[in-house]
Each structure stands twice: as structure tokens, then as C-alpha cells.
Amino acid sequence: MRIACLDLPAFPLQIVWRTEPSWRAHPVVVIDDDRPQGKVLWACERARAVGVLAGQRYAHALSLCGSLRARVVPPEQIAAAIAELRTALHALSPRVEPGEPGTFWLDGDGLDRLYADDAGVAWGKSIARAIAQAGFAGAVVVGFSRFATCAIARATRHGVTVLRADADERRAASAVPLARLDLDPKLRDALARLGVTTVGELVRLPAGGVLERFGSDAHRLYQLAAGERWDPLVPLAPPEAPDERVLLDDEDDNVERLVFAVAAPIDRLMSRLAAKARACTALHLELALKHAVGKIEVRAECIVPAAATLDARQLTRLVHLRLSGAPPSAPVNALRVWADDAPASREQLALFASRPRRDLRAADEALARVRAELGDDTVVRAVIRDGHLPEASFGWERLVHVTAANPTPVTVRRLVRRLQLRPQPLPPQARQVRDDGWLLSGLEHGAVVRIVGPYIVSGGWWAHPEALHREYHFAELRRGDCLWVYYDRARRRWFWQGAVE
């Protein structure tokens, strides 16, 4: 099984060079903080030539080289570059494993028919072209083991190396200096004192002695170098292309209705791309055509905008033009849209982010159309009022403008009472059988199984001789419903005030 290792040396420095191409002719360093006490993390060869090394303070490096360029590369920028390279490498292999920043492994199993030669030269050159198009440079090694290909790639640092046999791979890996590997400096120095400076010299040591003297980490490195330890790839699946699907209730071949059906999926697709800081470069549309004989035909369309965009309306207009020029030959019962994407610009993301997810202006326009057709009192909202009785504690007023929701966070979910517009009188029932077989809301809801109360509400005694006196209860029915009822002392009967959810 073929394995390809891609190693991009000084990966953060290459990110800086890709952002600032003119800096390639100057000494450049990557620092962790843009302050005099910031630490140098990476230094290019021009900076190293004048004495600037990793680990120095930024002020010290500036004193050694007055023309030094420095840049902070945040982890988010490195992660974005790794994701971009993964996407490009997944086009060359379905199984890609990212290692340390700048190192990738590709699985070549099953790719023999895609490339003319068996040695993997064409595959390696394709990988090199892909990273060159992305603005990076590094070494590509096509071999047979994960450890050996990585070691050889870090030793060569550039170009494409193809190893045609296991013996060639072992021979090339044995010549790799241990300084090129990510070893603990103490372990590297301890091995150097024994005269062990290459992978081949390490493999010639006795395995038991390495474990006893240098520990488990050195023994694991020994096993990987000697081929005694299985170190399989742990690849990541290719990123799924975001798509949206729509199943139509009825087959339809009307272009206007099809465009209306595809507008919402395109809008959702643009939202998903914007969340990933991507823009649409090509919109793919699939129509499932159902012919009279029961045969399903899939019609595929690719619509390319003038430039990468996140404008759903523009893409919908392009779809309308395409379908108007070439209407479907049979009724459509399903739609699918997906997109080819590219990094979105700041202007595109800012424009998309400025558009709220809920357009309050569009909501006001919709409510205005409802009022114009059905009357001004058809659109109302509930407001709280000062009232002694439950039915007088709220009222309704006209809704002119929609406002953004601002819910108050709660830790305990409160019960909701649904009030009747007017309290409904209940059939009279003897008090002694009220808790046994009392039917409040019909046979389908069942009889009362438990009643809690009373909770007394009284008032009006200061204005009327017959004071208001209500005894509220919560009545639980056999089906599980909870009704809010009260007994009116003045009327001497029960009323249904509402229900509790």
C-alpha cells in the first residue's frame, strides 16, 4: 500500500509569505506577541544568517537586524490554512491525515488506475502541483510507511521523492539525521554523546538497552524506525459539501413554481456557507424528473455567477433564467442544490452578517398587507393591565411594528395558563361527589381524579354590598389535563376559567 507524506517546513513562515509575497526578499520572523518582549517562534534563512534564532526576544532580534519583518500568526489562521490544504489534498486521496502543522499523510490505496505509473511518480507530482497552487512549498515523499516517509520528507525539505521498494525506503530513512525529527532535546543530546546521530545508527542499538536506558518514548521511536511497530494512518473523512434537498408534494413542471421552491434551499445554503466564511463559485442544481412510464430521470445543471457570491437573490435569478430557457421535459418531484465554494472576502461576510436572520421590516410589510385586507383590528398583541380578576389582568392592542424578541432566561420552566375569553359555566354537581366522577370537559377527557384548592380571590366589598368571592381550584382529569376552575359564591355555581399547560 502506497503512502505519501507532505511536509511543509516552517509552515507559519510560509503563511506569512503567502500573505505578504514581497517579504520573501527580507529577513522574516514569526513571533508570539507583537511587543518587545515577544518571543521569536520561527526565523527564515535570511534572519538566521544575521544571528536571529528561535527563542530570542523580539527586541533582541531587532537589535541584530534592523530590517527584520515580524508577524504574529494566530492559531485560527493556521487552522484555516490546514483546512484549505486538506480540501485540496482530498481531491487527490479520499483518506488524508493531518499531523503537526504543515505535515500531511495521504493514503494511495486504490489509486492505481487513476495514475499511469505504478511507482507513484504521477501521484507525487500531482500533490506537489496542488500545494504550489495553494501558495506553499515543501517535500513530497511517496513510500510505504508513515514514519519513514515523514523522516525522509523532513530531511529533503523540497521536491518529490518516490521510493520504489521497501529496501529503498529503509536505506533512505536510515540516513536521516535525528536532528530533523521532533525529539526531546535531552534525548537527542544523550544519543549524540553515544555517537548516535542518524536513524540508522539508532536502529543498530539493542532494543532492550534503549528501553532500559532512555525510556518508553525512545523505545517507541526505535520500534517505528526499525519497522517493529505498526503505525497506521488515522485519516479524516473529506469535508461534506453542503447541500439542500426539497421533496415536492406534487409533481410540477411550472417554472415559476419550481423557482419559488428552490429559493428557500438556496437561501439556507448561502447561510451555511457564510457560517464557514465561504462563498459560492458555482451552484449545482439537480431536478428529479418523473416521466409518464414511471421512469425517474435526473437532470443536472451548473450555474456559475460572475464572481464568488453569497447573494441568494442573484443565484435565484440565474436559476430562473436557466429554467426559463430550458424548461423541464417532465414533472419534477424533488430538487437538490449544492455549491462549489471558495474563501469569502471581508466585504461579502460583512454584508451577509449585516442582514439579520429575521427581517423585521419584511414582517411589518406582511402585517400591513394583512391589515389592509382584513382590517386594522386583525393584528393585535396581548398587554398586561392592572386588574383584580384574571380576565381583567390583560388586554389587546393593535400591533403596528414588530420588535425583536428579548426573552428573559429562566432556570425553572413555568406553567402556562390558557384563559377563556369569558369564564364558561360548568354543570352543577353535588359537593359530596365532586371528587368522584365529576365531569368537567366531556367524556373524552375523563372525570376529575384530583382537585387542589381553594385559592380565594375576593374584592369589591368597599364598593358593593355583595362582595366578589371566588374559590379557585386546579382540577386534574383522568386523561392528564389540568383545568383552572373556580366557585363563585355570589352566583353559587362553578365556572371554567382556563387550563394549565
C-alpha positions as CSV (number, residue, x, y, z in Angstrom):
1,M,0.0,0.0,0.0
2,R,1.4,3.4,-1.0
3,I,1.6,6.3,1.4
4,A,2.5,9.9,0.6
5,C,3.9,12.3,3.2
6,L,3.7,16.0,2.5
7,D,5.9,18.2,4.8
8,L,5.8,22.0,4.6
9,P,8.8,23.3,6.5
10,A,8.3,26.5,8.6
11,F,4.6,26.4,7.9
12,P,3.8,29.6,9.8
13,L,6.5,31.4,7.9
14,Q,5.0,30.2,4.6
15,I,1.6,31.5,5.7
16,V,3.3,34.9,6.2
17,W,5.0,34.8,2.9
18,R,1.7,33.9,1.1
19,T,0.0,36.9,2.8
20,E,3.0,39.2,2.1
21,P,4.8,38.0,-1.1
22,S,7.2,41.0,-1.1
23,W,8.7,39.8,2.2
24,R,10.4,36.8,0.6
25,A,13.4,39.1,-0.1
26,H,13.7,40.3,3.5
27,P,14.5,38.6,6.8
28,V,11.2,37.5,8.4
29,V,10.3,36.0,11.8
30,V,7.1,34.8,13.4
31,I,6.6,36.0,16.9
32,D,4.0,35.1,19.6
33,D,3.3,38.7,20.6
34,D,3.9,41.9,18.8
35,R,5.8,43.5,21.7
36,P,9.5,44.0,22.5
37,Q,9.3,41.0,25.0
38,G,7.6,38.8,22.4
39,K,9.4,35.5,21.6
40,V,10.6,34.5,18.2
41,L,9.0,31.2,17.2
42,W,10.2,30.9,13.6
43,A,13.1,32.5,11.7
44,C,13.8,32.3,7.9
45,E,17.2,31.6,6.5
46,R,18.0,35.3,5.9
47,A,17.2,36.1,9.6
48,R,19.3,33.1,10.7
49,A,22.3,34.4,8.7
50,V,22.5,37.5,10.8
51,G,22.1,35.6,14.1
52,V,18.3,35.7,14.7
53,L,17.2,32.4,16.2
54,A,14.0,30.9,17.6
55,G,13.6,31.6,21.3
56,Q,15.1,35.1,21.2
57,R,13.1,38.1,22.3
58,Y,11.7,40.4,19.6
59,A,13.8,43.4,20.9
60,H,17.0,41.3,20.7
61,A,16.2,40.2,17.2
62,L,15.6,43.8,16.1
63,S,18.9,44.8,17.6
64,L,20.6,42.2,15.4
65,C,18.7,43.0,12.2
66,G,17.2,46.5,11.8
67,S,15.3,45.5,8.6
68,L,13.6,42.5,10.3
69,R,10.0,41.8,9.4
70,A,7.8,40.2,12.0
71,R,4.3,38.9,12.1
72,V,2.0,37.2,14.6
73,V,0.3,34.1,13.1
74,P,-2.7,33.3,15.3
75,P,-3.9,29.7,15.7
76,E,-7.1,30.5,13.8
77,Q,-5.1,31.4,10.7
78,I,-3.0,28.2,10.9
79,A,-6.2,26.1,11.3
80,A,-7.8,27.9,8.3
81,A,-4.7,27.1,6.2
82,I,-4.7,23.5,7.3
83,A,-8.4,23.2,6.4
84,E,-7.7,24.7,3.0
85,L,-4.9,22.3,2.3
86,R,-7.0,19.3,3.5
87,T,-9.7,20.3,1.0
88,A,-7.1,20.4,-1.8
89,L,-5.5,17.1,-0.8
90,H,-8.8,15.3,-0.5
91,A,-9.1,15.8,-4.3
92,L,-6.1,13.5,-4.6
93,S,-6.9,11.0,-2.0
94,P,-10.1,10.2,0.0
95,R,-8.0,9.5,3.1
96,V,-5.9,12.4,4.4
97,E,-4.4,12.6,7.9
98,P,-3.1,16.0,9.1
99,G,-0.3,15.8,11.6
100,E,1.7,18.6,13.1
101,P,1.0,21.9,11.4
102,G,2.4,21.6,7.9
103,T,2.6,17.7,7.8
104,F,0.0,15.5,6.0
105,W,-0.2,11.9,5.0
106,L,-2.2,10.6,2.1
107,D,-3.4,7.1,1.5
108,G,-2.7,5.8,-2.0
109,D,-4.7,2.6,-1.7
110,G,-7.0,2.1,-4.8
111,L,-5.5,5.0,-6.8
112,D,-3.5,2.8,-9.3
113,R,-6.0,3.2,-12.1
114,L,-6.1,7.0,-11.7
115,Y,-2.3,7.3,-12.4
116,A,-0.5,5.7,-15.3
117,D,2.6,4.5,-13.4
118,D,2.8,2.0,-10.6
119,A,5.6,3.8,-8.8
120,G,3.5,6.8,-7.8
121,V,5.5,9.4,-9.6
122,A,2.4,11.0,-11.2
123,W,0.6,11.0,-7.9
124,G,3.5,12.7,-6.1
125,K,3.8,15.3,-8.8
126,S,0.0,16.0,-8.6
127,I,0.4,16.6,-4.8
128,A,3.3,19.0,-5.4
129,R,1.2,20.9,-8.0
130,A,-1.7,21.2,-5.6
131,I,0.4,22.7,-2.8
132,A,2.1,25.0,-5.3
133,Q,-1.3,26.3,-6.5
134,A,-2.2,26.9,-2.9
135,G,0.9,29.1,-2.4
136,F,3.1,26.7,-0.4
137,A,6.3,24.8,-1.0
138,G,7.6,21.6,0.6
139,A,8.7,18.0,0.2
140,V,6.5,15.1,-1.1
141,V,7.7,11.5,-0.4
142,V,5.8,8.5,-1.7
143,G,6.7,5.4,0.2
144,F,5.3,2.5,2.3
145,S,5.4,3.5,6.0
146,R,4.2,6.5,7.9
147,F,7.4,7.1,9.9
148,A,9.9,6.6,7.1
149,T,8.1,8.9,4.6
150,C,7.9,11.7,7.2
151,A,11.5,11.4,8.2
152,I,12.7,11.5,4.6
153,A,10.4,14.4,3.8
154,R,11.8,16.4,6.7
155,A,15.4,15.7,5.5
156,T,14.8,16.6,1.8
157,R,12.6,19.7,2.6
158,H,11.7,20.2,-1.1
159,G,10.9,18.2,-4.3
160,V,9.2,14.9,-5.0
161,T,10.8,11.6,-3.8
162,V,9.4,8.3,-4.9
163,L,10.6,5.1,-3.2
164,R,10.0,2.1,-5.4
165,A,10.7,-0.7,-2.8
166,D,10.8,-1.2,1.0
167,A,14.6,-1.6,0.8
168,D,15.0,1.8,-0.8
169,E,12.8,3.3,1.9
170,R,14.7,1.8,4.7
171,R,18.0,2.9,3.2
172,A,16.9,6.5,2.7
173,A,15.4,6.6,6.2
174,S,18.5,5.3,7.9
175,A,20.5,8.3,6.6
176,V,18.1,10.9,8.1
177,P,19.7,12.9,10.9
178,L,17.9,12.7,14.3
179,A,18.0,16.5,14.4
180,R,15.4,16.6,11.7
181,L,12.9,14.7,13.8
182,D,10.8,16.0,16.7
183,L,12.8,14.6,19.5
184,D,13.2,15.8,23.1
185,P,16.4,17.8,23.2
186,K,17.7,15.9,26.2
187,L,17.2,12.6,24.4
188,R,18.8,13.9,21.3
189,D,21.9,15.1,23.2
190,A,22.1,11.9,25.2
191,L,22.1,9.9,21.9
192,A,24.7,12.3,20.4
193,R,27.1,11.6,23.3
194,L,27.0,7.9,22.3
195,G,27.7,8.9,18.6
196,V,24.1,8.2,17.5
197,T,23.1,11.0,15.2
198,T,21.1,9.2,12.4
199,V,18.1,6.9,12.3
200,G,20.3,4.0,11.0
201,E,22.6,4.3,14.0
202,L,19.7,4.3,16.4
203,V,18.3,1.1,14.8
204,R,21.6,-0.6,15.3
205,L,21.4,-0.2,19.1
206,P,19.9,-3.1,21.1
207,A,16.1,-2.6,21.7
208,G,16.2,-3.7,25.3
209,G,19.0,-1.3,26.1
210,V,17.2,1.6,24.5
211,L,14.1,0.9,26.6
212,E,16.1,0.5,29.9
213,R,18.3,3.5,29.4
214,F,16.2,6.1,27.6
215,G,12.7,5.2,28.5
216,S,9.4,4.3,26.6
217,D,9.4,7.3,24.3
218,A,12.9,6.5,22.9
219,H,11.9,2.8,22.6
220,R,8.7,3.7,20.7
221,L,10.9,5.8,18.3
222,Y,13.2,2.8,17.9
223,Q,10.3,0.5,17.1
224,L,9.0,2.9,14.4
225,A,12.4,3.3,12.9
226,A,13.1,-0.5,12.8
227,G,9.6,-1.3,11.4
228,E,8.7,-3.3,14.5
229,R,5.7,-1.2,15.5
230,W,2.5,-0.8,13.4
231,D,1.7,2.9,13.0
232,P,-1.4,3.0,10.8
233,L,-2.9,6.2,9.3
234,V,-5.7,7.8,11.1
235,P,-7.3,9.8,8.2
236,L,-10.1,12.2,8.4
237,A,-13.1,12.0,6.1
238,P,-13.4,14.5,3.3
239,P,-15.5,17.5,4.3
240,E,-19.1,17.1,3.2
241,A,-20.3,19.5,0.5
242,P,-23.2,21.4,2.0
243,D,-26.4,20.6,0.1
244,E,-30.1,21.2,0.5
245,R,-32.9,18.9,-0.7
246,V,-36.6,19.6,-1.3
247,L,-39.3,16.9,-1.9
248,L,-42.3,18.4,-3.7
249,D,-45.8,17.3,-2.5
250,D,-47.0,17.0,-6.1
251,E,-45.0,16.7,-9.4
252,D,-44.8,20.1,-11.1
253,D,-43.3,21.4,-14.3
254,N,-44.2,25.0,-13.9
255,V,-41.0,27.1,-14.0
256,E,-42.3,29.9,-11.7
257,R,-43.4,27.4,-9.0
258,L,-40.1,25.5,-9.3
259,V,-38.1,28.7,-8.9
260,F,-40.2,29.5,-5.8
261,A,-39.5,26.1,-4.4
262,V,-35.7,26.3,-4.9
263,A,-35.4,29.9,-3.5
264,A,-35.6,28.7,0.2
265,P,-32.9,26.0,-0.2
266,I,-30.5,28.4,-1.9
267,D,-31.0,30.9,1.0
268,R,-30.3,28.2,3.5
269,L,-27.2,27.1,1.5
270,M,-25.8,30.6,1.5
271,S,-26.3,30.8,5.3
272,R,-24.3,27.6,5.8
273,L,-21.5,28.9,3.5
274,A,-21.4,32.2,5.3
275,A,-21.0,30.5,8.6
276,K,-17.9,28.8,7.3
277,A,-16.6,32.0,5.7
278,R,-17.0,30.6,2.2
279,A,-18.7,32.0,-0.9
280,C,-20.4,30.2,-3.8
281,T,-18.4,30.0,-7.0
282,A,-20.8,27.5,-8.8
283,L,-24.3,26.4,-7.9
284,H,-25.3,22.9,-8.8
285,L,-29.0,22.1,-9.3
286,E,-30.4,18.6,-9.7
287,L,-34.0,18.0,-10.8
288,A,-35.7,14.6,-10.4
289,L,-38.0,14.3,-13.4
290,K,-40.8,11.7,-13.3
291,H,-41.9,10.5,-16.7
292,A,-45.3,9.0,-17.5
293,V,-43.9,5.5,-17.7
294,G,-42.7,5.8,-14.1
295,K,-39.0,6.3,-15.1
296,I,-37.0,8.8,-12.9
297,E,-34.5,11.0,-14.8
298,V,-32.0,13.2,-13.0
299,R,-31.3,16.5,-14.8
300,A,-28.1,18.3,-13.6
301,E,-27.4,22.0,-14.1
302,C,-24.4,24.0,-13.1
303,I,-24.9,27.8,-12.8
304,V,-21.7,29.9,-12.5
305,P,-22.1,33.5,-11.2
306,A,-19.8,36.2,-12.5
307,A,-17.8,36.1,-9.2
308,A,-18.0,34.3,-5.9
309,T,-21.1,35.4,-4.1
310,L,-23.3,34.9,-1.1
311,D,-26.3,36.7,-2.7
312,A,-29.1,34.2,-2.7
313,R,-31.4,36.5,-4.8
314,Q,-28.8,36.7,-7.6
315,L,-28.4,33.0,-7.7
316,T,-32.2,32.5,-7.7
317,R,-32.5,34.9,-10.7
318,L,-29.8,32.9,-12.5
319,V,-31.8,29.7,-11.8
320,H,-34.9,31.3,-13.2
321,L,-33.1,32.3,-16.4
322,R,-31.7,28.8,-16.8
323,L,-35.1,27.0,-16.3
324,S,-36.9,29.6,-18.4
325,G,-34.6,28.9,-21.3
326,A,-34.7,25.1,-20.9
327,P,-37.9,24.1,-19.1
328,P,-38.0,20.6,-17.6
329,S,-39.2,17.9,-20.0
330,A,-41.3,16.1,-17.3
331,P,-42.8,17.0,-14.0
332,V,-40.3,17.5,-11.1
333,N,-40.8,15.7,-7.8
334,A,-37.5,16.5,-6.0
335,L,-34.8,19.2,-6.0
336,R,-31.2,19.3,-4.7
337,V,-28.8,22.2,-4.7
338,W,-25.2,22.4,-3.6
339,A,-22.3,24.7,-4.2
340,D,-18.6,24.8,-5.1
341,D,-17.1,27.3,-2.7
342,A,-14.1,29.4,-2.1
343,P,-12.9,31.7,0.7
344,A,-15.3,34.7,1.1
345,S,-14.0,38.2,1.2
346,R,-14.4,40.5,4.1
347,E,-16.9,42.6,2.2
348,Q,-19.1,39.6,1.4
349,L,-19.1,38.3,5.0
350,A,-19.7,41.8,6.4
351,L,-22.6,42.3,4.0
352,F,-24.1,38.9,4.9
353,A,-23.6,39.4,8.6
354,S,-25.3,42.7,8.5
355,R,-28.5,41.1,7.3
356,P,-30.5,39.8,10.3
357,R,-31.8,36.3,10.3
358,R,-35.3,37.7,10.9
359,D,-36.1,40.7,8.7
360,L,-38.4,42.9,10.9
361,R,-39.0,45.3,8.0
362,A,-40.4,42.4,5.9
363,A,-42.5,41.3,8.9
364,D,-44.0,44.9,9.1
365,E,-44.8,44.8,5.4
366,A,-46.5,41.5,5.7
367,L,-48.6,42.7,8.7
368,A,-49.5,45.8,6.8
369,R,-50.9,43.7,3.9
370,V,-53.0,41.7,6.4
371,R,-54.4,44.8,8.0
372,A,-55.2,46.3,4.6
373,E,-57.1,43.2,3.6
374,L,-58.9,42.2,6.8
375,G,-59.0,45.4,8.9
376,D,-56.9,47.3,11.4
377,D,-58.0,45.2,14.4
378,T,-57.0,41.9,12.9
379,V,-53.3,42.2,14.1
380,V,-53.2,42.6,17.9
381,R,-50.9,41.7,20.7
382,A,-51.5,41.0,24.4
383,V,-50.6,43.6,27.0
384,I,-50.6,43.4,30.8
385,R,-53.1,45.6,32.6
386,D,-53.9,46.4,36.2
387,G,-56.9,44.2,37.1
388,H,-58.1,42.3,40.1
389,L,-59.6,39.4,38.2
390,P,-57.6,37.1,35.8
391,E,-59.7,38.1,32.8
392,A,-59.1,41.8,33.6
393,S,-55.3,41.5,34.0
394,F,-54.6,41.6,30.3
395,G,-55.9,43.2,27.2
396,W,-55.4,43.5,23.4
397,E,-53.9,46.4,21.5
398,R,-53.1,46.9,17.8
399,L,-49.7,45.8,16.6
400,V,-48.1,48.4,14.4
401,H,-44.4,47.4,14.4
402,V,-42.7,44.1,15.1
403,T,-39.9,44.2,17.6
404,A,-37.1,41.8,18.1
405,A,-37.6,39.1,20.8
406,N,-35.8,39.6,24.1
407,P,-36.7,36.7,26.3
408,T,-35.7,36.6,29.9
409,P,-33.6,33.4,30.7
410,V,-35.3,31.2,33.3
411,T,-33.9,28.2,35.1
412,V,-37.3,26.8,36.0
413,R,-39.9,26.2,33.3
414,R,-43.1,27.9,34.3
415,L,-46.6,26.6,33.8
416,V,-48.7,28.4,31.2
417,R,-52.4,29.3,31.8
418,R,-54.7,29.4,28.8
419,L,-57.6,31.7,29.8
420,Q,-61.0,31.6,28.3
421,L,-62.2,34.8,26.7
422,R,-65.1,34.6,29.2
423,P,-65.4,32.1,32.1
424,Q,-67.6,29.2,31.0
425,P,-70.3,27.9,33.4
426,L,-69.9,24.3,34.4
427,P,-72.8,21.9,35.0
428,P,-73.8,21.8,38.7
429,Q,-72.5,18.9,40.8
430,A,-73.1,17.9,44.4
431,R,-70.2,18.7,46.7
432,Q,-70.0,15.3,48.1
433,V,-69.4,13.7,44.7
434,R,-67.3,16.4,43.2
435,D,-64.1,14.5,43.7
436,D,-65.6,11.2,42.4
437,G,-66.8,11.1,38.9
438,W,-67.2,14.8,38.3
439,L,-67.2,15.5,34.5
440,L,-65.9,19.0,33.6
441,S,-65.0,18.8,29.9
442,G,-66.9,15.9,28.4
443,L,-66.4,12.1,28.5
444,E,-63.4,12.1,26.2
445,H,-61.3,14.0,28.8
446,G,-62.4,11.8,31.7
447,A,-63.6,12.6,35.2
448,V,-61.8,14.6,37.8
449,V,-59.2,12.5,39.7
450,R,-57.7,15.2,41.9
451,I,-58.6,18.7,42.8
452,V,-56.3,21.2,44.6
453,G,-57.5,24.4,46.3
454,P,-59.1,26.6,47.2
455,Y,-57.2,29.8,46.3
456,I,-59.5,32.6,47.3
457,V,-59.9,35.8,45.3
458,S,-62.2,38.4,46.9
459,G,-62.8,42.1,46.5
460,G,-65.2,44.8,45.7
461,W,-66.6,44.9,49.2
462,W,-65.6,48.5,49.5
463,A,-67.9,49.5,46.6
464,H,-70.6,46.9,46.5
465,P,-72.6,45.3,49.3
466,E,-72.3,41.9,47.6
467,A,-68.5,41.4,47.6
468,L,-66.8,39.3,44.9
469,H,-65.7,36.0,46.3
470,R,-64.1,33.3,44.1
471,E,-62.6,30.0,45.2
472,Y,-60.1,28.9,42.5
473,H,-59.1,25.2,42.2
474,F,-56.8,23.1,39.9
475,A,-58.7,20.1,38.7
476,E,-56.7,17.2,37.2
477,L,-58.7,15.0,34.8
478,R,-58.1,11.3,34.1
479,R,-56.6,12.0,30.6
480,G,-54.0,14.2,32.2
481,D,-55.5,17.7,31.5
482,C,-55.3,20.3,34.3
483,L,-58.2,22.8,34.3
484,W,-58.4,26.0,36.2
485,V,-61.9,26.3,37.7
486,Y,-63.5,28.4,40.4
487,Y,-66.6,28.5,42.5
488,D,-68.5,31.8,42.6
489,R,-70.1,32.4,46.0
490,A,-72.4,35.1,44.7
491,R,-73.8,33.0,41.8
492,R,-73.4,29.7,43.7
493,R,-72.0,27.8,40.7
494,W,-68.8,26.6,39.1
495,F,-67.0,28.3,36.2
496,W,-64.2,27.2,33.9
497,Q,-61.6,30.0,33.8
498,G,-58.9,28.2,31.7
499,A,-56.4,25.4,31.5
500,V,-52.8,24.9,32.6
501,E,-50.1,23.5,30.2
